[in-house]
Amino acid sequence: MDRAEKRELVTNLNDAFSGAGSVVVAHYAGITVAQMNDLRSKMRAAGGTVKVAKNRLAKIALQGTESESIQNLFVGQTLVAYSEDPVVAPKIASEFAKGNDKLVILGGAMGTTSLDAEGVKALASLPSLDELRARLVGMISTPATRIAQVVNAPAGQLARVFGAYARKDEAA
């Protein structure tokens, strides 16, 4: 990799770290190419990205970003997973690490907050933004349907009473 390529990589990583909702750093020693491609495709499908970069270049790219405090995690063979949604990268990385013991999550960052491995796992257990939006819409629409049921209930009861009197009169 020549200097221009390194400069471009650092610029791209810096932009990615600046716009990321969360960043996860993990060791990947022993993972096969097929497994790495599987991780990348799962992350891409969920809206995240996985990159393998030289530690020195990743540390340079972190300078000036909110995630600058995680520079000490870049030791050994490390990969970086990041996403705009703060939950996506930790969730996909944690799920993949459960099925593959060679991916070891070291820690990460969410904004200016540094996370250890347990913090990343805790973040992974939270619902994603889309799930939260769906829950919020459900909570908002539920009272409206209950109000409609309450308003319609007396009319339904009256109709049943009138129907009962009508059947009683027909029988008599």
Secondary structure, DSSP 8 states (H G I E B T S, - for coil): --HHHHHHHHHHHHHHHHH-SEEEEEE-TT--HHHHHHHHHHHHHHTEEEEE--HHHHHHHHTTSGGGGGGGG--SSEEEEEESSTTHHHHHHHHHHHH-TT-EEEEEEETTEEEEHHHHHHHHTS--HHHHHHHHHHHHHHHHHHHHHHHHHHHHHHHHHHHHHHHHHHH-
